[in-house]
Amino acid sequence: MIPRKFEPVLNGLVLSGIMSLLVSGVATLHAAQPGAASLSVWASSWLTGWFVAFPSVLLAAPFTRSIVRRMVG
């Protein structure tokens, strides 16, 4: 079991993985014809995007939390 103190980092890892998978898939399908080659392009794009998305999520999360707190309370 992973200790609770790592919850924010694990949340960012999972969230950025799912979001970058979806965004890169949509962008790949939009830019290329569907097919076997598109899957390898998608996988490559996803991994590249995830390497950018994960640290971005970790850096942006405190800022976005403070904005949301001001908006709701």
Biotite code that builds the C-alpha atoms (Angstrom):
import biotite.structure as struc

atoms = struc.array([
    struc.Atom([0.000, 0.000, 0.000], chain_id="A", res_id=1, res_name="MET", atom_name="CA", element="C"),
    struc.Atom([1.223, 3.492, -0.827], chain_id="A", res_id=2, res_name="ILE", atom_name="CA", element="C"),
    struc.Atom([1.391, 5.926, 2.126], chain_id="A", res_id=3, res_name="PRO", atom_name="CA", element="C"),
    struc.Atom([-1.302, 8.645, 2.161], chain_id="A", res_id=4, res_name="ARG", atom_name="CA", element="C"),
    struc.Atom([1.320, 11.425, 2.034], chain_id="A", res_id=5, res_name="LYS", atom_name="CA", element="C"),
    struc.Atom([1.925, 10.507, -1.617], chain_id="A", res_id=6, res_name="PHE", atom_name="CA", element="C"),
    struc.Atom([-1.757, 10.914, -2.529], chain_id="A", res_id=7, res_name="GLU", atom_name="CA", element="C"),
    struc.Atom([-1.369, 14.332, -4.270], chain_id="A", res_id=8, res_name="PRO", atom_name="CA", element="C"),
    struc.Atom([1.518, 13.090, -6.424], chain_id="A", res_id=9, res_name="VAL", atom_name="CA", element="C"),
    struc.Atom([-0.246, 9.834, -7.280], chain_id="A", res_id=10, res_name="LEU", atom_name="CA", element="C"),
    struc.Atom([-3.417, 11.765, -8.109], chain_id="A", res_id=11, res_name="ASN", atom_name="CA", element="C"),
    struc.Atom([-1.404, 14.014, -10.438], chain_id="A", res_id=12, res_name="GLY", atom_name="CA", element="C"),
    struc.Atom([0.241, 10.989, -12.053], chain_id="A", res_id=13, res_name="LEU", atom_name="CA", element="C"),
    struc.Atom([-3.065, 9.234, -12.760], chain_id="A", res_id=14, res_name="VAL", atom_name="CA", element="C"),
    struc.Atom([-4.904, 12.412, -13.798], chain_id="A", res_id=15, res_name="LEU", atom_name="CA", element="C"),
    struc.Atom([-2.151, 13.565, -16.153], chain_id="A", res_id=16, res_name="SER", atom_name="CA", element="C"),
    struc.Atom([-1.877, 10.064, -17.629], chain_id="A", res_id=17, res_name="GLY", atom_name="CA", element="C"),
    struc.Atom([-5.569, 9.819, -18.416], chain_id="A", res_id=18, res_name="ILE", atom_name="CA", element="C"),
    struc.Atom([-5.874, 13.372, -19.731], chain_id="A", res_id=19, res_name="MET", atom_name="CA", element="C"),
    struc.Atom([-2.763, 13.181, -21.914], chain_id="A", res_id=20, res_name="SER", atom_name="CA", element="C"),
    struc.Atom([-3.936, 9.793, -23.270], chain_id="A", res_id=21, res_name="LEU", atom_name="CA", element="C"),
    struc.Atom([-7.286, 11.266, -24.288], chain_id="A", res_id=22, res_name="LEU", atom_name="CA", element="C"),
    struc.Atom([-5.928, 14.535, -25.689], chain_id="A", res_id=23, res_name="VAL", atom_name="CA", element="C"),
    struc.Atom([-3.142, 12.873, -27.677], chain_id="A", res_id=24, res_name="SER", atom_name="CA", element="C"),
    struc.Atom([-5.640, 10.324, -29.028], chain_id="A", res_id=25, res_name="GLY", atom_name="CA", element="C"),
    struc.Atom([-8.021, 13.003, -30.239], chain_id="A", res_id=26, res_name="VAL", atom_name="CA", element="C"),
    struc.Atom([-5.170, 15.015, -31.761], chain_id="A", res_id=27, res_name="ALA", atom_name="CA", element="C"),
    struc.Atom([-3.709, 11.939, -33.475], chain_id="A", res_id=28, res_name="THR", atom_name="CA", element="C"),
    struc.Atom([-7.068, 10.918, -34.928], chain_id="A", res_id=29, res_name="LEU", atom_name="CA", element="C"),
    struc.Atom([-7.640, 14.461, -36.124], chain_id="A", res_id=30, res_name="HIS", atom_name="CA", element="C"),
    struc.Atom([-4.219, 14.743, -37.787], chain_id="A", res_id=31, res_name="ALA", atom_name="CA", element="C"),
    struc.Atom([-3.762, 11.219, -39.174], chain_id="A", res_id=32, res_name="ALA", atom_name="CA", element="C"),
    struc.Atom([-5.843, 8.535, -40.805], chain_id="A", res_id=33, res_name="GLN", atom_name="CA", element="C"),
    struc.Atom([-7.041, 5.824, -38.409], chain_id="A", res_id=34, res_name="PRO", atom_name="CA", element="C"),
    struc.Atom([-4.988, 2.649, -38.696], chain_id="A", res_id=35, res_name="GLY", atom_name="CA", element="C"),
    struc.Atom([-2.189, 0.583, -37.251], chain_id="A", res_id=36, res_name="ALA", atom_name="CA", element="C"),
    struc.Atom([0.421, 3.312, -37.790], chain_id="A", res_id=37, res_name="ALA", atom_name="CA", element="C"),
    struc.Atom([-1.780, 5.767, -35.885], chain_id="A", res_id=38, res_name="SER", atom_name="CA", element="C"),
    struc.Atom([-1.530, 3.604, -32.762], chain_id="A", res_id=39, res_name="LEU", atom_name="CA", element="C"),
    struc.Atom([2.262, 3.894, -32.647], chain_id="A", res_id=40, res_name="SER", atom_name="CA", element="C"),
    struc.Atom([2.055, 7.643, -33.312], chain_id="A", res_id=41, res_name="VAL", atom_name="CA", element="C"),
    struc.Atom([-0.567, 7.943, -30.560], chain_id="A", res_id=42, res_name="TRP", atom_name="CA", element="C"),
    struc.Atom([1.570, 5.995, -28.084], chain_id="A", res_id=43, res_name="ALA", atom_name="CA", element="C"),
    struc.Atom([4.613, 8.117, -28.841], chain_id="A", res_id=44, res_name="SER", atom_name="CA", element="C"),
    struc.Atom([2.613, 11.339, -28.597], chain_id="A", res_id=45, res_name="SER", atom_name="CA", element="C"),
    struc.Atom([1.014, 10.201, -25.353], chain_id="A", res_id=46, res_name="TRP", atom_name="CA", element="C"),
    struc.Atom([4.313, 9.418, -23.657], chain_id="A", res_id=47, res_name="LEU", atom_name="CA", element="C"),
    struc.Atom([5.801, 12.718, -24.759], chain_id="A", res_id=48, res_name="THR", atom_name="CA", element="C"),
    struc.Atom([2.708, 14.579, -23.610], chain_id="A", res_id=49, res_name="GLY", atom_name="CA", element="C"),
    struc.Atom([2.652, 12.758, -20.281], chain_id="A", res_id=50, res_name="TRP", atom_name="CA", element="C"),
    struc.Atom([6.230, 13.791, -19.536], chain_id="A", res_id=51, res_name="PHE", atom_name="CA", element="C"),
    struc.Atom([5.060, 17.400, -19.892], chain_id="A", res_id=52, res_name="VAL", atom_name="CA", element="C"),
    struc.Atom([1.617, 16.972, -18.328], chain_id="A", res_id=53, res_name="ALA", atom_name="CA", element="C"),
    struc.Atom([2.673, 15.302, -15.074], chain_id="A", res_id=54, res_name="PHE", atom_name="CA", element="C"),
    struc.Atom([5.006, 18.037, -13.785], chain_id="A", res_id=55, res_name="PRO", atom_name="CA", element="C"),
    struc.Atom([2.601, 20.662, -15.139], chain_id="A", res_id=56, res_name="SER", atom_name="CA", element="C"),
    struc.Atom([-0.251, 19.205, -13.085], chain_id="A", res_id=57, res_name="VAL", atom_name="CA", element="C"),
    struc.Atom([1.909, 19.137, -9.957], chain_id="A", res_id=58, res_name="LEU", atom_name="CA", element="C"),
    struc.Atom([2.974, 22.758, -10.452], chain_id="A", res_id=59, res_name="LEU", atom_name="CA", element="C"),
    struc.Atom([-0.479, 24.054, -11.412], chain_id="A", res_id=60, res_name="ALA", atom_name="CA", element="C"),
    struc.Atom([-2.491, 22.211, -8.736], chain_id="A", res_id=61, res_name="ALA", atom_name="CA", element="C"),
    struc.Atom([-1.783, 24.588, -5.810], chain_id="A", res_id=62, res_name="PRO", atom_name="CA", element="C"),
    struc.Atom([-2.546, 27.613, -7.978], chain_id="A", res_id=63, res_name="PHE", atom_name="CA", element="C"),
    struc.Atom([-5.798, 26.177, -9.301], chain_id="A", res_id=64, res_name="THR", atom_name="CA", element="C"),
    struc.Atom([-6.876, 25.078, -5.804], chain_id="A", res_id=65, res_name="ARG", atom_name="CA", element="C"),
    struc.Atom([-6.456, 28.630, -4.527], chain_id="A", res_id=66, res_name="SER", atom_name="CA", element="C"),
    struc.Atom([-8.446, 30.042, -7.455], chain_id="A", res_id=67, res_name="ILE", atom_name="CA", element="C"),
    struc.Atom([-11.260, 27.544, -6.888], chain_id="A", res_id=68, res_name="VAL", atom_name="CA", element="C"),
    struc.Atom([-11.315, 28.277, -3.146], chain_id="A", res_id=69, res_name="ARG", atom_name="CA", element="C"),
    struc.Atom([-11.820, 31.976, -3.900], chain_id="A", res_id=70, res_name="ARG", atom_name="CA", element="C"),
    struc.Atom([-14.573, 31.176, -6.377], chain_id="A", res_id=71, res_name="MET", atom_name="CA", element="C"),
    struc.Atom([-16.597, 28.978, -4.014], chain_id="A", res_id=72, res_name="VAL", atom_name="CA", element="C"),
    struc.Atom([-16.041, 30.525, -0.643], chain_id="A", res_id=73, res_name="GLY", atom_name="CA", element="C"),
])
